[in-house]
């Protein structure tokens, strides 16, 4: 019973809060928000008494929103600016969408007023289609002018965006798709990628291939295309150079550390005796035992195999049109190989458990220099990916 009461109180408070927020949106002229909040509450149960305020506010918000939106359209048309055509189309779309959301809820009863809420619906289809046609022509003409007079890639990109929107709005409008493909091809920044090794070490072929396989980096950039193999017919805009400057590989090292361990361990037992040498018994008549201890020792030898590789370089970007470097980023990575194993002399029982676990390990072969450089390259790939995500050409 207490849970039911608490739930009821909570639901009441939520309802009051919802009514207050919807009324606030209505009072401040945020009619779209008021409409959506009212619909969201009514759709759960339109006959619920607690939803009566939402029905009244929906009626009022719909009427005021419709009047304001139609006045807005009237003003935009009177202004005569073709750039307003998109807003005219979107406004008609919003008006129709709101009606489509309300229609399934009808009829809506206002019980206290003993009447049905009134919603004056209009058929916007003709106006909407006319606005779409006008907007389509405007987008097509505007994109065509941009293509014909394009000076910079940004002009092609603007034309592409207009044509892409046109294709979504009005598929297969004239030759919009063909023009969109032309705009796209001319709007791309083509980047030639080169890798140079300025060190005296060999870069593993596998690492070079992975660094140049930019498709694996998840670069979802519509306007940038990287080529790792130069195409003679392509006019490149930028050069991206990955230059290795230094590769340092340390000698193979094995460091030894000796630890002397000593521990008291139980070594059997003896019977407790009194001063007269007699065996002492407990209250149940059992002989009392006393643990015997002895000291055990062991020399523990820990070996650490160590080898490291550091790779440094730079990634530079050059504007090939201006023959000018525009950006340069440091590229660095380090990989450390470390392996620990151990053995001992003496009594193994003197060793702690964490030391005993090392006794199960043995010396392993050191990785080759090529493998060390490749392993360092794993971090290089992440660094290169971050650089490519940061680099903006236009």
N, C-alpha and C positions, 0 to 999 in steps of 0.2 A: 504494500500500500504506500509506504514511504517513497519507494522508487518511482511509482506511478505519479505521485504528487510532485516529486522533484523534476521528472521529465516534463510534466505539464507546465510547471513554472518556467523551465528552461525554454520550452517551445513558445510560451507566451512572450518571454523577454526577447527572443529572436524575432518573433513576428512584429513586436513593437519597434525594434531596431530597424527592420526592413521597411516598415511603413514610414518611419522617420526619414530614412535615407532616400526613399523614393520621393517623398514630399519635398525634401530639400533639393533634389535634382529638378523637380518640377518648378519649384519657386525660383531657381536660379537660371531657368531657361535651358537646362540640359535635358531637353525633351526626349532625345534618343535614349539616354541612360534611364530616365524615368519609365519609358515604354518597356525597355528590356527587363528592368527589375520587376515591373508589374506583371508582365507576361510570365516570367520565370516563377512567380509565386502562384499566379492563377492556374497555370497549366497543371499543377499538382492536384488541385481540387477546386474547380471554379464555384462550386456550391457551398464551400466551407465559409462559415460566418466570419471567421477571422480574415478572409480574403476580400471581404466587401470593400474596404478602403482602397485596395489595389485596383478593383474594377472601376471605381469612381475616378481614381487618378489616371488610369489608362485612357478612359474616355476623354478626360480633359487634356492630357498630354498629346493624344493623337490629334485632336482638333487643332490645338495650338501649333503642333509640329507641322501639320499639313498646310496650314495658312502661311506659316513662315517660309516653308520650303517653296511653295508656289510663288510667293512674292520674290524670293531669291532668284528663281528661274526667270521670272518676268524682268527683273533688273538686269540679269546677265544677258538676256536676249536683246534688251533695249540698248545695252552698252555696245553691242555689235562687234566685240573683239572675238575673233575666231579661237583665240587661246582659251576662251571660256566654254567652248563646246564640250570639253571633257567633264567639267563641273556640272553642266546642264544634264548630260547623260547620266552621271553618277547620282545626281539628285533625284531624277526620275526613277532610277533603279532603287534608291533607298525608299522612296515612297511606295513603290510596288512591293518591295520586300516586307515592309511593315504590315501592309494589308494582308499579305500571304501568311504572316505569322498570327495575325489576329483572327482571320476568317475561320480557322478550325475550332476556335474557342466559342464562337457564337452559337446560340444567344447567351448573353451575360445579363443576369438579373441583379437589380439593385433592390433588395427586399424592403429596406426601410422606406424607400421612395415609391415602392410598388410600381416599378417600371423596368423596361429593358434598356440597357445602355445603348446609346446610339453612336454608330460609326458610319459616316458618309463616305462610302468607297467610290473611287473614280477608276475608270479604265484608262490606264496610262500607256497601253500598248502602242497606239498610233504615235503618240508623242515620243515614246521611248525609241521606236524604230526610226523615226525621223531624225532624232538626236544622234542615234548610232550611225546613220548614213552620213549625216553632216560631219560628224567626228571622223569617220573613216576617210572621207575625202580630204579633210584637213590634214590628217596624219600622213596620208599617202603623198599629198602635194608637198607638205613640209619636208618629208624625208627625201623626196625626189630633188627638191631644190638643194638640200644639204649635200646629196651625192654629186650633183652636177657642179657645185661650187666648193667642194671640200678642199681644204688646204692642209689641215692637220688630221691626225688619226682620230682626235676627239670629235671631229665633224662626222666621220663615218660611224663612230660609236653612238652619237646622238641619233643619227638616221636609223641605225640598227634598233635602238630602243623604241623609237616611234613605230617602226615596222613590226617589231615583235609584239608590241601592244596591239597594233592593228590586226595582226594574225590571230591573237587571242580574242579580240573583240568581234572581228568579222573575217573568219577563215576564208582563204582563197580569194581575197579581194584583188582583182586585176593581177598584176605580176609582182605583188608584194613579196612573195617568198623568194623570187629570183633577186630582187633588189636587196632583200635582207641578207642573202648569201654574199652578194657583192660588198655590202657594207661591212659584214663580218670579216671577210678576207682582208679588206683594206684597213680595218681597225686594229688588227692584231699587231702586237710587238713581237718580232721574231728575234730570238736570242740564240746566238751560236755559243755552245759550251765547249771549252777546251781544257785539258788537264796537262799540266807541265810538272815534271819532276826535276827540281833543281838540286837534289841531294845526290850523294854517292851510293845510295841504297836502292834496292829494287822494290818498286811498288807492286805488291801481289796483283796479278791480273784479275783475280776474283774481286778484290777490293775496288780496283779501278772500274770494273763493270758495274758494281753495285752503287758506287758513288755517281756514276753517269746515268744510271737507270732512274731518272727523275720521276718517272710514272709511279714509282713505289712511295713517293713522298707525300702523296695526297694533295697535290697543289691544284686546287680547284679555282684557277684564275682564268676567267673567260677570255681575257685580252692579252695573255702572254703565252707564247709557244716556244719551248726550248728544243733545240736541235743539237744532238751530240755528234751527229754525222752531217757534215756540211753538204748542202745541196747547191750545186753550181747555179741553178736557175733561180735561187731564192736571194732576194736582196735583204740582208740582215740589218736590223736596227741597233742591236747591242751585242757586245761580246762579254761573256762571263768566263773568267779564267780562274781555275782552281790550281793554285801553284803550291807545291810542296817545297818548303825552304830548308827544313832540317829534320833528320830522323836520328835520334840518339838511342842506342840500345846498350844497356849496361852489360858488363861481363856476367857470366853465370857464377853465382855465389852460393856457398853452403856455410852457414854460420852455426857454430856448435856452442851449446850452453850446458854446463854440468850442474846438477842439483843433487846435493847429498840429503837424503831423506832418512829419518829415524823415527821409529814408532814403537810404542808399548803394545804388545798383543797378548792375548790370553793364551796360556800354555798349560792347559790341564787344571787340576785343582788338588787341594789337600784338605784333610779334616781339621777342624778347629780343635785345639786341645787346651786344657786348663793348665794352671801352673804346675800341677803334679804330673802333667803329661798324659792325662786321661782325655779321650775323645769327648767333646761336648755335644750334647743332644738338645734338640728343641723340645717344646712342650708335648709334642706328639711322639717323642722317642726317636725321631729321625736324626741321623748324624748331620751335623752342620758342616757344609762344604765352604771352602774359601778358594776363590780363583787364584791361580798362579799366573804371573805375567813375566814376559821376557822382552828384552829390547832387540828389535831387528833393524838392520840397516841396508840401504841400497844406494848405489850411485846411478842417478838418472841422467841420460845424455839426450838432449833435445837438439834436433837438426832442423834448420830452416833453409829451404831452397828459395832463392830470390833472383828475379830477373825483371827488368822493366824496359819499357819502350816509350819514348816521347816523340810525337809527330807534330810539327808546327808548319804553318803555311798561311796563305792569305787567299781570300776570294775577292776578286776585283771585277767591277762592272765598267765597261767603256761604251760611251755613245759613239757608234761607228760613223754616224752622219757628221758629228762635230769633231771626231777624233779626240775625244776628251774623256778622261776617267771621271766617273760620277760618284762612285762609292767603292770603299774597300773595307773588308771585314777580316779580323784575325780568325784563324782556324787552328785549333790546338786540341790535342788529346793525349792521354797517357793510359797505358795498360800495365798492370803489375801482376806478375806471376809469383805466387808465394805458396809453398807447400811445406808442411811441418810433419816430421815423423820422429821416432825415438827408439832407443833401446836402453838396456840397463845391465848393471852388474850387482850381484848381491841377492838379498831376499825380496822378492816381488811384493810380499805382504806389507812392506814399508811404504809402498806407493799409494797415493790417493787415486780415487776413481778417474778423475779427469786426466791424470797422467797415464794411467793404464790404457785408456782409450787410444792414446797416441802410439802405443806399442803395436797396435794392429796395423799401422800404416808403415809403408816402406818408401824408400827413395823412388822417384819417378823420373822419366826422361825430361829434360828441359825442352820447352817448345823452341822450334827453330826461329831464327830472326824473321823470316817471312811470316810465320804464324803470329809472332808478336806484333808485327806491323798490322796485320789483318785484324787482330783482336782490338788494337787501338783504333782501328777504323770504324768499329761499331759506334763509338762516341762521335767520331767525325761525321758520320751520316746524320746523326741527330743535330749536330751543330750546323751542318749544311742545310738541313731542312728548315731550321729556325731562321737562317740567313735568307733563304728564298722566300719565306713567308713575310719577312720584314721588308724586303726590297720592293720598292714601288718605282716603276719607270716613268709613269705620267700621273 
